[in-house]
Amino acid sequence: EIEQALATPATNISAAGALDEVMRMCRQPDILDKDKVRLAVLYALRFEHDTSRVRRLIDCLEVAGVKSREPALLGLVLRMLAYAGSSKRVGDLYASRSIMNKAKTMIKGLKGADNVFTQHTPLLAATLSNFLMGQLDIQGYPFIGMSQDEVQFYQSSLKRSPPKEVIVFIMGGTTFEEAKAVAELNDRTPSVHFTLGGTGVLNSTAFMSALGTAQDGHAAIDVAY
């Protein structure tokens, strides 16, 4: 449940409250080290600007013996921030960069979720919804090799005549959750068909393994299961 809460923008969770719960779980000997680190990574991404608490969490993992058993695994917390911290990301992962996104998140939080363990929705779902509404950030998702006049022409053309077929290809790999989100979007919008592809199919174990072997935070993530 805490994992879903950390990953879902709509959950009303504080840095202090989440830290207590994550540290409690990190101290439990029956939880695998990789699961403890996964929780710590989610916490660090959600509250990365609260550096003192992120440091306390890393110290807690060390005291729990993760460093002595899996030193490379412990290093993934800071490596993840180097790879996918707020300064590296495209898109509004936690719906906090605009008043509109904050409002949408608040409404979603008030509605609640039917199943607390499946409440997370991948960022790709919001990205494709913004695309359908013509609100995709041109800075984050630019047209390739075009002048400003050409960009404006294609933007206006897309609004007048939206595409009927959209191909989404993710370098590094995609997930089953993203595939589910695309399938649900296709069901809701029969006038547009989305096709999802990628260089591999990822889960958290594969992603963390690839990130652990990356150099300087640049991961060549491409694993299929």
Long-range contacts (C-beta under 8 A, 24 or more apart in sequence): 1-116, 1-117, 2-39, 3-38, 3-39, 3-42, 4-116, 4-117, 4-118, 4-119, 4-120, 6-39, 6-42, 6-43, 6-45, 6-46, 7-42, 7-46, 7-120, 8-119, 8-120, 8-121, 9-93, 9-94, 9-95, 9-96, 9-105, 9-108, 10-95, 10-105, 10-106, 10-108, 10-109, 10-119, 11-109, 11-119, 12-109, 13-46, 15-46, 15-47, 15-50, 15-53, 16-53, 18-43, 18-46, 18-47, 19-43, 19-47, 19-53, 19-56, 19-57, 22-57, 23-56, 23-57, 23-60, 26-57, 26-60, 26-61, 26-64, 26-66, 27-60, 27-64, 33-66, 33-69, 33-70, 33-73, 34-70, 34-73, 34-205, 34-208, 36-61, 36-64, 36-66, 37-61, 37-66, 37-70, 37-73, 37-74, 37-76, 37-77, 37-208, 38-204, 38-208, 40-77, 41-76, 41-77, 41-80, 41-208, 44-77, 44-78, 44-80, 44-81, 45-80, 45-81, 45-84, 45-85, 45-93, 46-94, 48-81, 48-85, 48-86, 49-86, 72-212, 73-208, 73-212, 75-212, 76-208, 76-211, 76-212, 79-211, 79-212, 79-214, 79-217, 80-211, 82-216, 82-217, 83-211, 83-214, 83-217, 83-218, 83-219, 90-137, 90-140, 90-141, 91-123, 91-126, 91-127, 91-137, 91-140, 92-123, 92-126, 93-123, 95-126, 120-177, 121-181, 122-175, 122-177, 122-178, 122-181, 124-168, 124-170, 124-178, 124-181, 124-182, 125-178, 125-181, 125-184, 125-185, 128-166, 128-168, 128-181, 128-182, 128-185, 128-194, 129-185, 131-166, 132-162, 132-189, 132-192, 134-158, 134-159, 134-162, 162-191, 162-192, 163-192, 164-191, 164-192, 164-193, 165-192, 165-193, 165-195, 166-192, 166-193, 166-194, 166-195, 167-194, 167-195, 167-197, 168-194, 168-195, 168-196, 168-197, 169-196, 169-197, 169-198, 170-196, 170-197, 170-198, 170-199, 171-198, 171-199, 172-198, 172-199, 172-200, 172-202, 172-219, 172-220, 172-221, 172-222, 173-198, 173-199, 173-200, 173-201, 173-202, 173-206, 173-207, 173-221, 173-222, 173-223, 173-224, 174-198, 174-200, 174-201, 174-202, 175-201, 175-202, 175-203, 176-201, 176-203, 200-224, 201-225
